[in-house]
């Protein structure tokens, strides 16, 4: 009989996926093998048995087919993912009934555009600062329930970050404990705003504490505003933190950090003329440093997830994937070494079939567009299968909406495992 590997869950790049097998205790993957590729390629057929009685058995061409192999699967925690300077940053808190609590915040610099020199707002004695506003440009995609109220808090960073450095999603920088802004809001990533006399694309506006705004504003014309190097020594950046609990499930939303609407704007007036002005600091993608910071709390997750995380191994009918460096599925194939006892083997097709549980996919919790397979080496490091480099399209992994499944093709890597040129330490499904 042919069996499939069933996996159920909701998937996330910032989504989630539960993977399950309703029919089998152990996962099976569908692998197609032939014992002699030459027979298939040449189209040989057996016309009759004449002559078989005089032909030595050792000269007979053997053909066999193996279509499944046993898989051992279980859920593990991810460690982290590199998260500096992505085109889109994730933000918010989601209380998922299956996966528990997930949060995403942002550490970011705000600098003078085009690295301008000798920056000034004018003569301070002639200026009155009315307000300082942090704006974050929405992207239209989101995951979860955006009809529920969320909150954001903003803190001044005390530890520097650098454009040419690498940052990972599980490592926070230091910041002052007192918030310089707090705001409750309902995300509206599709709604334009009328601001400053014009219609602007959807964005979130966060007024900052007047005292903090005045502190920055009063540096006008000083050495701290001479250039961006001096400015970042004085003002290292902001930590934009999600609230602890939304009113309901909540959502993970997206902000475009490189968009011109993502900025820190000072609104001020001239005493002498009464005119109104504004000036902004930006997160220029080519110059400013920023990164995403993720946290996951699985203490309120379903008991099945907690069991697998606590055990650290085994094999389960349901396994889970959770994006934002949350959960991965470990896949082991312990029995394939025995296939070499069949004699020389050539792989016609090796396909891992993963089916998402359709009961967990809905308008708020779409299935992720793609899954990835990582190869594990003896030291626990990972790489991608050679099949990915050969042909990205043929490698697969994309969501197939009809059967609600994913198919990942690894014939070359699987053959190398049989030949012993690739070790068999298993895979991570991500």
VOTIRO-371450 format. One record per residue (C-alpha): x negated, y, z negated; residue in three letters. Coordinates in steps of 0.02 Angstrom, whole numbers, padded with zeros to 5 digits, always signed. Layout:
<sites>
XYZALA
...
</sites>
This chain:
<sites>
+00000+00000+00000UNK
-00054+00178+00030UNK
-00049+00296-00117UNK
-00069+00481-00130UNK
-00147+00590-00260UNK
-00009+00696-00335UNK
-00055+00853-00426UNK
+00068+00974-00502UNK
+00053+01147-00578UNK
+00056+01327-00529UNK
-00101+01392-00452UNK
-00186+01557-00478UNK
-00326+01652-00406UNK
-00227+01739-00534UNK
-00099+01601-00519UNK
-00071+01432-00598UNK
-00042+01254-00537UNK
+00012+01094-00621UNK
-00033+00933-00533UNK
+00047+00766-00567UNK
+00072+00588-00506UNK
+00244+00518-00542UNK
+00203+00345-00477UNK
+00029+00301-00537UNK
-00064+00301-00702UNK
-00224+00343-00610UNK
-00245+00463-00468UNK
-00277+00390-00295UNK
-00338+00484-00145UNK
-00306+00435+00034UNK
-00467+00386+00120UNK
-00471+00303+00291UNK
-00622+00194+00329UNK
-00669+00074+00467UNK
-00804-00060+00453UNK
-00867-00032+00629UNK
-00847+00134+00716UNK
-00920+00059+00873UNK
-00772-00059+00895UNK
-00648+00084+00883UNK
-00749+00199+00995UNK
-00770+00071+01134UNK
-00589+00016+01129UNK
-00633-00169+01114UNK
-00490-00291+01097UNK
-00487-00477+01062UNK
-00422-00559+01221UNK
-00436-00739+01159UNK
-00529-00855+01041UNK
-00626-00942+01182UNK
-00808-00959+01136UNK
-00788-00921+00952UNK
-00830-01099+00909UNK
-01005-01081+00982UNK
-01041-00901+00927UNK
-01136-00886+00761UNK
-01035-00807+00621UNK
-01172-00678+00598UNK
-01137-00609+00772UNK
-00953-00580+00743UNK
-00898-00397+00734UNK
-00799-00370+00573UNK
-00665-00237+00559UNK
-00584-00187+00396UNK
-00482-00042+00332UNK
-00485+00036+00157UNK
-00361+00175+00129UNK
-00369+00221-00055UNK
-00491+00238-00197UNK
-00458+00258-00381UNK
-00475+00434-00450UNK
-00498+00485-00631UNK
-00434+00661-00660UNK
-00424+00775-00811UNK
-00414+00959-00852UNK
-00562+01063-00911UNK
-00593+01243-00956UNK
-00684+01350-00830UNK
-00832+01449-00895UNK
-00825+01612-00798UNK
-00827+01687-00625UNK
-00932+01829-00557UNK
-00816+01980-00558UNK
-00916+02137-00518UNK
-00857+02256-00383UNK
-00716+02155-00305UNK
-00607+02253-00182UNK
-00460+02220-00298UNK
-00462+02209-00488UNK
-00332+02111-00587UNK
-00246+02189-00737UNK
-00111+02148-00864UNK
-00053+02016-00987UNK
+00053+01866-00945UNK
+00135+01748-01071UNK
+00159+01592-00966UNK
+00274+01458-01040UNK
+00157+01320-00978UNK
-00016+01399-00988UNK
-00003+01518-01134UNK
-00078+01692-01135UNK
-00189+01767-01001UNK
-00256+01945-00996UNK
-00360+02046-00874UNK
-00448+02211-00910UNK
-00572+02322-00817UNK
-00739+02400-00864UNK
-00779+02543-00745UNK
-00890+02693-00714UNK
-00819+02858-00650UNK
-00942+02966-00553UNK
-00954+03120-00443UNK
-00909+03082-00262UNK
-01052+03080-00138UNK
-01176+03098-00281UNK
-01157+03287-00280UNK
-01285+03390-00377UNK
-01265+03530-00506UNK
-01082+03493-00535UNK
-00976+03626-00618UNK
-00794+03672-00639UNK
-00838+03856-00656UNK
-00872+03974-00802UNK
-00804+03881-00954UNK
-00756+04042-01044UNK
-00637+04080-00900UNK
-00559+03905-00893UNK
-00419+03816-00986UNK
-00405+03627-00971UNK
-00222+03577-00961UNK
-00239+03387-00948UNK
-00350+03242-00900UNK
-00267+03097-00809UNK
-00332+02925-00763UNK
-00247+02856-00606UNK
-00257+02677-00542UNK
-00202+02635-00366UNK
-00085+02484-00355UNK
-00101+02345-00229UNK
+00063+02267-00176UNK
+00026+02090-00235UNK
+00063+02030-00412UNK
+00097+01871-00509UNK
+00234+01851-00639UNK
+00376+01965-00692UNK
+00349+02150-00654UNK
+00519+02198-00724UNK
+00452+02181-00901UNK
+00366+02322-00996UNK
+00179+02311-01021UNK
+00053+02425-01104UNK
-00122+02488-01071UNK
-00254+02561-01186UNK
-00410+02655-01131UNK
-00574+02659-01227UNK
-00740+02749-01200UNK
-00882+02628-01165UNK
-01040+02638-01271UNK
-01139+02513-01168UNK
-01198+02548-00991UNK
-01166+02447-00834UNK
-01264+02459-00672UNK
-01218+02446-00489UNK
-01358+02324-00448UNK
-01320+02205-00594UNK
-01213+02047-00598UNK
-01066+02035-00718UNK
-00957+01887-00765UNK
-00775+01882-00813UNK
-00799+01817-00992UNK
-00921+01948-01055UNK
-00860+02113-01127UNK
-00961+02272-01147UNK
-00963+02377-01305UNK
-00842+02523-01328UNK
-00780+02640-01463UNK
-00639+02559-01563UNK
-00522+02709-01555UNK
-00417+02719-01399UNK
-00420+02881-01300UNK
-00256+02836-01216UNK
-00110+02716-01236UNK
+00038+02699-01122UNK
+00187+02583-01104UNK
+00246+02557-00926UNK
+00344+02445-00810UNK
+00236+02406-00657UNK
+00302+02477-00493UNK
+00171+02421-00365UNK
+00287+02459-00219UNK
+00354+02630-00271UNK
+00276+02791-00205UNK
+00261+02943-00319UNK
+00284+03129-00289UNK
+00131+03210-00369UNK
+00046+03380-00347UNK
+00174+03433-00219UNK
+00156+03280-00107UNK
+00206+03097-00093UNK
+00069+02977-00145UNK
+00052+02789-00131UNK
+00102+02685-00283UNK
-00013+02712-00431UNK
-00014+02711-00621UNK
-00045+02877-00711UNK
-00120+02874-00887UNK
-00143+03041-00980UNK
-00300+03041-01087UNK
-00322+03116-01260UNK
-00345+03306-01243UNK
-00495+03306-01361UNK
-00585+03176-01256UNK
-00540+03267-01096UNK
-00609+03428-01166UNK
-00771+03340-01216UNK
-00801+03289-01035UNK
-00740+03453-00964UNK
-00857+03554-01075UNK
-01009+03474-00993UNK
-00976+03582-00839UNK
-01137+03658-00776UNK
-01247+03571-00905UNK
-01387+03447-00873UNK
-01263+03307-00903UNK
-01177+03355-00741UNK
-01337+03385-00644UNK
-01316+03219-00551UNK
-01236+03048-00573UNK
-01389+02977-00661UNK
-01377+03107-00798UNK
-01188+03093-00803UNK
-01191+02904-00832UNK
-01315+02925-00972UNK
-01189+03040-01056UNK
-01026+02955-01004UNK
-01050+02769-00975UNK
-00872+02732-00920UNK
-00702+02670-00977UNK
-00632+02504-01034UNK
-00454+02491-00967UNK
-00377+02360-01081UNK
-00211+02268-01064UNK
-00087+02267-01207UNK
-00076+02115-01319UNK
+00104+02066-01281UNK
+00224+02118-01143UNK
+00412+02123-01172UNK
+00441+01953-01093UNK
+00328+01850-00983UNK
+00237+01998-00908UNK
+00131+01994-00752UNK
-00044+02005-00682UNK
-00049+02153-00563UNK
-00182+02222-00446UNK
-00274+02387-00439UNK
-00382+02445-00294UNK
-00535+02518-00377UNK
-00609+02586-00215UNK
-00453+02682-00166UNK
-00463+02872-00180UNK
-00313+02870-00297UNK
-00415+02775-00427UNK
-00499+02920-00515UNK
-00513+03030-00669UNK
-00436+03201-00634UNK
-00455+03363-00732UNK
-00313+03490-00714UNK
-00364+03667-00768UNK
-00327+03854-00745UNK
-00428+04012-00729UNK
-00389+04143-00860UNK
-00443+04287-00749UNK
-00340+04240-00597UNK
-00210+04119-00665UNK
-00243+03996-00524UNK
-00225+03808-00550UNK
-00362+03686-00501UNK
-00407+03504-00512UNK
-00569+03405-00498UNK
-00596+03218-00501UNK
-00720+03081-00543UNK
-00710+02924-00435UNK
-00750+02740-00433UNK
-00837+02746-00264UNK
-00858+02565-00208UNK
-01030+02598-00134UNK
-01097+02685-00290UNK
-00996+02650-00449UNK
-01008+02491-00552UNK
-00854+02402-00618UNK
-00799+02226-00657UNK
-00652+02121-00717UNK
-00643+02046-00892UNK
-00527+01896-00919UNK
-00467+01808-01077UNK
-00364+01649-01095UNK
-00276+01586-01251UNK
-00214+01407-01229UNK
-00157+01382-01409UNK
+00023+01410-01353UNK
+00003+01309-01192UNK
+00099+01148-01164UNK
+00039+01004-01273UNK
-00023+00908-01121UNK
-00149+01045-01080UNK
-00209+01053-01259UNK
-00229+00863-01267UNK
-00338+00860-01112UNK
-00444+01007-01168UNK
-00471+00929-01339UNK
-00516+00758-01269UNK
-00630+00822-01133UNK
-00612+00664-01025UNK
-00493+00522-00985UNK
-00366+00512-00845UNK
-00196+00594-00844UNK
-00041+00591-00737UNK
-00029+00780-00744UNK
-00179+00893-00725UNK
-00189+01082-00713UNK
-00272+01225-00622UNK
-00274+01402-00687UNK
-00358+01545-00596UNK
-00457+01692-00665UNK
-00585+01565-00727UNK
-00454+01476-00832UNK
-00436+01289-00797UNK
-00508+01170-00669UNK
-00477+00986-00631UNK
-00622+00863-00644UNK
-00609+00723-00514UNK
-00714+00565-00529UNK
-00726+00422-00403UNK
-00805+00279-00502UNK
-00773+00135-00381UNK
-00842+00190-00213UNK
-01015+00114-00241UNK
-00936-00058-00224UNK
-00882-00020-00047UNK
-01060-00047+00013UNK
-01035-00232-00023UNK
-00922-00236+00130UNK
-01071-00206+00244UNK
-01109-00053+00352UNK
-00970+00075+00338UNK
-00926+00224+00446UNK
-00799+00353+00392UNK
-00658+00396+00511UNK
-00572+00513+00389UNK
-00586+00555+00205UNK
-00443+00665+00146UNK
-00396+00718-00028UNK
-00208+00751-00036UNK
-00147+00860-00179UNK
+00037+00892-00204UNK
+00100+01038-00306UNK
+00250+01011-00418UNK
+00389+01105-00326UNK
+00487+01134-00486UNK
+00353+01259-00540UNK
+00352+01363-00381UNK
+00474+01507-00368UNK
+00483+01690-00317UNK
+00381+01749-00467UNK
+00259+01603-00466UNK
+00205+01571-00288UNK
+00085+01430-00249UNK
-00092+01488-00219UNK
-00141+01502-00037UNK
-00296+01393-00054UNK
-00385+01266-00165UNK
-00571+01232-00165UNK
-00675+01077-00200UNK
-00846+01095-00282UNK
-00977+00956-00288UNK
-01060+00923-00457UNK
-01245+00876-00471UNK
-01341+00787-00609UNK
-01371+00950-00702UNK
-01189+01002-00698UNK
-01220+01135-00566UNK
-01101+01149-00419UNK
-01111+01170-00231UNK
-00987+01155-00088UNK
-00969+00997+00020UNK
-01064+00996+00184UNK
-00897+00980+00275UNK
-00856+01160+00227UNK
-01007+01224+00323UNK
-00970+01113+00473UNK
-00794+01175+00504UNK
-00702+01288+00384UNK
-00535+01264+00471UNK
-00549+01074+00472UNK
-00603+01074+00289UNK
-00427+01126+00241UNK
-00371+01166+00065UNK
-00235+01285+00121UNK
-00058+01270+00053UNK
+00060+01176+00170UNK
+00233+01243+00129UNK
+00337+01100+00203UNK
+00274+00956+00095UNK
+00206+01083-00033UNK
+00036+01004-00034UNK
-00148+01035+00001UNK
-00264+00926+00106UNK
-00453+00936+00090UNK
-00561+00842+00215UNK
-00733+00778+00160UNK
-00783+00636+00280UNK
-00967+00685+00296UNK
-00992+00713+00110UNK
-00902+00551+00069UNK
-01012+00452+00190UNK
-01168+00529+00112UNK
-01107+00472-00060UNK
-01090+00295+00007UNK
-01263+00303+00084UNK
-01337+00368-00078UNK
-01403+00531-00006UNK
-01274+00627-00109UNK
-01251+00583-00293UNK
-01080+00537-00359UNK
-01055+00647-00512UNK
-00880+00697-00462UNK
-00796+00858-00406UNK
-00709+01010-00477UNK
-00544+01060-00399UNK
-00522+01248-00416UNK
</sites>
